[in-house]
Amino acid sequence: MEGGAIAAAYTAETVAEGAVVGTVAMAQSTLPISAIWTKVSPVELPRSSHSVCVITGRAYIFGGEIEPRNPVDNDMHVVTLPSGTAEGDYRKIVARGDSVPDSRVGHTGVSIGNKVYIFGGRGGPNMKALEEKGRVWCFDTISNEWSALDPADGSQYPEARSFHSSTATEHPLPRATEYGTKLEDHYGTILIHGGCLAQGRTADIWSFDVKARFWSKLPDAPGPARGGTALAISRSRLYRFGGFDGEKEIGGQIDFIDLAKDVFDDKGGRGEYSVTLKSGKWDSISIPPGHGPEPRSVAGLHPITTGQGRNYLVLVLGEKTPSSSGHESAGEFFDDVWAFQVRPDGNTGASWKDAVRMLVGAKSSEDTWAQVKIPEASMEQGLHPSPGPRGWIASAGCGDVDAESILVWGGINGDNKRLADGWMLTFNPE
């Protein structure tokens, strides 16, 4: 065979082998994924039943308790998270003025843009749910000032509650100039679910249009009324997992409902004016025994991406069994982390990989759970392997600066100790 023909044949064979290898690689399972815990707290800030939001690399920590049923201050505690070679930092912003929230525990905090929004909780001499008639508190991280958002005239609002769950979306997006300057100071939608009312628990879902200051009641979530649930949004879908119904921790399935956006298109332009439901119907995905997280409450649930359009929900820590005396003593807790694969972004490496898997007859990992692989940190390097078992944590995704990381702060361990540390869980990119 002539040299040119030999070279051509070799090239064709190499390309074919490469195609086979590439196809096999693309057909491999996307679960489990791996991550590493890193201790990041530059300050001791013990508390449980509090909230944390991460905005531009800073953790905004509010509320909670150190002693059972005794709320801490109503100041905003700001921790600058370590980045690269820069070390973390801490400062306290004292709440001043008349329009500031009371101290509280069991509230929720979410972030939209550069603002933190606080809803609900319990406090006062009797530690009852704070009756604020649907008010949402806003902390502006630019001015470091509080303001109160009361529902608009005619708006219904949810009952006062504590130990509920909450999440948020930036939709409806604010109007903007041609240069990208936002024309509205407040925008987005907050969603709350469940919790403890003055009497009993609830399974309701409410949305709050931040710009319109209008509450809307959505269809109740399936299953028993509960508190301590985990709530998250990924790919325009609202997910709910776990909780405590007053007798036991709940699990066995993850529930979801699809969200949609109402838009306008007229002479004034085109844009979004509200978040609504696609069908108004809840669906559930069962977890086969031994193939997903055990029932739990007061855990964290957050969307993350590992690159190339691949998306997951990550469930962190939580309570395994409750204490017989509530907050007066500790229950049992988990130290594990689970990932639930959700729909990939369209026209991305992840969506193409899933298409190849279908072509070769391989099953997709979408809508399945796997425990996250977390290697033991080297104690010789002075690192701690993990936060250890805990619940009643505060946690937040770090998507505005790191879409592959989740922050966990504080909580309670099995000794009923309020923990003071912060941990970053960082996932390896695909």
SULQUI-V810685 format. One record per residue. N is the residue number from 1. RES is the residue in one letter. NEAR is the number of other ideal C-beta (glycine too) atoms within 8 Angstrom. Layout:
[[N & RES & NEAR] [N & RES & NEAR]]
//
This chain:
[[1 & M & 4] [2 & E & 5] [3 & G & 5] [4 & G & 6] [5 & A & 8] [6 & I & 9] [7 & A & 8] [8 & A & 8] [9 & A & 9] [10 & Y & 8] [11 & T & 8] [12 & A & 8] [13 & E & 8] [14 & T & 8] [15 & V & 8] [16 & A & 8] [17 & E & 8] [18 & G & 8] [19 & A & 8] [20 & V & 8] [21 & V & 8] [22 & G & 8] [23 & T & 10] [24 & V & 8] [25 & A & 7] [26 & M & 10] [27 & A & 9] [28 & Q & 6] [29 & S & 5] [30 & T & 10] [31 & L & 10] [32 & P & 8] [33 & I & 13] [34 & S & 10] [35 & A & 12] [36 & I & 10] [37 & W & 13] [38 & T & 8] [39 & K & 9] [40 & V & 11] [41 & S & 13] [42 & P & 10] [43 & V & 7] [44 & E & 6] [45 & L & 13] [46 & P & 8] [47 & R & 15] [48 & S & 13] [49 & S & 10] [50 & H & 15] [51 & S & 12] [52 & V & 14] [53 & C & 11] [54 & V & 15] [55 & I & 11] [56 & T & 7] [57 & G & 9] [58 & R & 11] [59 & A & 14] [60 & Y & 16] [61 & I & 16] [62 & F & 15] [63 & G & 16] [64 & G & 15] [65 & E & 15] [66 & I & 8] [67 & E & 5] [68 & P & 7] [69 & R & 7] [70 & N & 7] [71 & P & 9] [72 & V & 10] [73 & D & 5] [74 & N & 10] [75 & D & 8] [76 & M & 12] [77 & H & 12] [78 & V & 12] [79 & V & 15] [80 & T & 10] [81 & L & 13] [82 & P & 8] [83 & S & 6] [84 & G & 4] [85 & T & 2] [86 & A & 6] [87 & E & 5] [88 & G & 12] [89 & D & 7] [90 & Y & 11] [91 & R & 6] [92 & K & 8] [93 & I & 9] [94 & V & 5] [95 & A & 11] [96 & R & 4] [97 & G & 7] [98 & D & 3] [99 & S & 6] [100 & V & 8] [101 & P & 9] [102 & D & 7] [103 & S & 9] [104 & R & 15] [105 & V & 16] [106 & G & 12] [107 & H & 13] [108 & T & 12] [109 & G & 15] [110 & V & 11] [111 & S & 13] [112 & I & 12] [113 & G & 8] [114 & N & 7] [115 & K & 11] [116 & V & 14] [117 & Y & 16] [118 & I & 15] [119 & F & 12] [120 & G & 15] [121 & G & 14] [122 & R & 12] [123 & G & 10] [124 & G & 8] [125 & P & 3] [126 & N & 4] [127 & M & 8] [128 & K & 7] [129 & A & 13] [130 & L & 13] [131 & E & 5] [132 & E & 7] [133 & K & 7] [134 & G & 12] [135 & R & 9] [136 & V & 12] [137 & W & 12] [138 & C & 13] [139 & F & 14] [140 & D & 11] [141 & T & 11] [142 & I & 5] [143 & S & 4] [144 & N & 8] [145 & E & 7] [146 & W & 12] [147 & S & 8] [148 & A & 9] [149 & L & 11] [150 & D & 8] [151 & P & 11] [152 & A & 8] [153 & D & 3] [154 & G & 3] [155 & S & 10] [156 & Q & 6] [157 & Y & 8] [158 & P & 10] [159 & E & 7] [160 & A & 10] [161 & R & 14] [162 & S & 15] [163 & F & 10] [164 & H & 15] [165 & S & 13] [166 & S & 13] [167 & T & 11] [168 & A & 13] [169 & T & 11] [170 & E & 8] [171 & H & 9] [172 & P & 15] [173 & L & 9] [174 & P & 9] [175 & R & 8] [176 & A & 8] [177 & T & 6] [178 & E & 3] [179 & Y & 4] [180 & G & 6] [181 & T & 6] [182 & K & 10] [183 & L & 7] [184 & E & 8] [185 & D & 3] [186 & H & 9] [187 & Y & 12] [188 & G & 13] [189 & T & 13] [190 & I & 15] [191 & L & 16] [192 & I & 15] [193 & H & 15] [194 & G & 15] [195 & G & 15] [196 & C & 12] [197 & L & 11] [198 & A & 6] [199 & Q & 3] [200 & G & 7] [201 & R & 13] [202 & T & 10] [203 & A & 12] [204 & D & 11] [205 & I & 13] [206 & W & 13] [207 & S & 11] [208 & F & 15] [209 & D & 12] [210 & V & 14] [211 & K & 10] [212 & A & 7] [213 & R & 11] [214 & F & 9] [215 & W & 12] [216 & S & 8] [217 & K & 8] [218 & L & 11] [219 & P & 9] [220 & D & 6] [221 & A & 13] [222 & P & 7] [223 & G & 7] [224 & P & 7] [225 & A & 8] [226 & R & 14] [227 & G & 13] [228 & G & 11] [229 & T & 14] [230 & A & 13] [231 & L & 12] [232 & A & 11] [233 & I & 12] [234 & S & 10] [235 & R & 7] [236 & S & 7] [237 & R & 12] [238 & L & 13] [239 & Y & 15] [240 & R & 12] [241 & F & 13] [242 & G & 15] [243 & G & 13] [244 & F & 13] [245 & D & 10] [246 & G & 5] [247 & E & 3] [248 & K & 7] [249 & E & 14] [250 & I & 13] [251 & G & 12] [252 & G & 6] [253 & Q & 8] [254 & I & 11] [255 & D & 14] [256 & F & 12] [257 & I & 15] [258 & D & 10] [259 & L & 13] [260 & A & 9] [261 & K & 10] [262 & D & 10] [263 & V & 8] [264 & F & 9] [265 & D & 5] [266 & D & 6] [267 & K & 3] [268 & G & 4] [269 & G & 7] [270 & R & 6] [271 & G & 9] [272 & E & 11] [273 & Y & 7] [274 & S & 10] [275 & V & 13] [276 & T & 8] [277 & L & 10] [278 & K & 8] [279 & S & 5] [280 & G & 7] [281 & K & 6] [282 & W & 9] [283 & D & 7] [284 & S & 9] [285 & I & 9] [286 & S & 6] [287 & I & 12] [288 & P & 6] [289 & P & 4] [290 & G & 3] [291 & H & 7] [292 & G & 8] [293 & P & 13] [294 & E & 7] [295 & P & 9] [296 & R & 15] [297 & S & 16] [298 & V & 11] [299 & A & 16] [300 & G & 13] [301 & L & 12] [302 & H & 12] [303 & P & 13] [304 & I & 15] [305 & T & 10] [306 & T & 12] [307 & G & 9] [308 & Q & 9] [309 & G & 13] [310 & R & 14] [311 & N & 14] [312 & Y & 13] [313 & L & 14] [314 & V & 17] [315 & L & 16] [316 & V & 14] [317 & L & 16] [318 & G & 15] [319 & E & 17] [320 & K & 10] [321 & T & 6] [322 & P & 10] [323 & S & 10] [324 & S & 4] [325 & S & 6] [326 & G & 7] [327 & H & 8] [328 & E & 6] [329 & S & 9] [330 & A & 11] [331 & G & 11] [332 & E & 8] [333 & F & 15] [334 & F & 13] [335 & D & 9] [336 & D & 8] [337 & V & 12] [338 & W & 12] [339 & A & 15] [340 & F & 14] [341 & Q & 13] [342 & V & 13] [343 & R & 7] [344 & P & 11] [345 & D & 9] [346 & G & 6] [347 & N & 5] [348 & T & 11] [349 & G & 10] [350 & A & 14] [351 & S & 12] [352 & W & 9] [353 & K & 11] [354 & D & 11] [355 & A & 8] [356 & V & 11] [357 & R & 12] [358 & M & 9] [359 & L & 6] [360 & V & 8] [361 & G & 4] [362 & A & 8] [363 & K & 4] [364 & S & 7] [365 & S & 9] [366 & E & 9] [367 & D & 6] [368 & T & 9] [369 & W & 11] [370 & A & 11] [371 & Q & 9] [372 & V & 14] [373 & K & 8] [374 & I & 10] [375 & P & 6] [376 & E & 4] [377 & A & 11] [378 & S & 6] [379 & M & 7] [380 & E & 4] [381 & Q & 6] [382 & G & 4] [383 & L & 9] [384 & H & 7] [385 & P & 8] [386 & S & 9] [387 & P & 12] [388 & G & 6] [389 & P & 10] [390 & R & 13] [391 & G & 16] [392 & W & 9] [393 & I & 15] [394 & A & 14] [395 & S & 11] [396 & A & 12] [397 & G & 11] [398 & C & 14] [399 & G & 8] [400 & D & 6] [401 & V & 8] [402 & D & 7] [403 & A & 8] [404 & E & 11] [405 & S & 12] [406 & I & 14] [407 & L & 17] [408 & V & 14] [409 & W & 16] [410 & G & 16] [411 & G & 15] [412 & I & 12] [413 & N & 12] [414 & G & 8] [415 & D & 5] [416 & N & 8] [417 & K & 7] [418 & R & 11] [419 & L & 12] [420 & A & 9] [421 & D & 10] [422 & G & 13] [423 & W & 14] [424 & M & 12] [425 & L & 14] [426 & T & 10] [427 & F & 13] [428 & N & 10] [429 & P & 6] [430 & E & 9]]
//
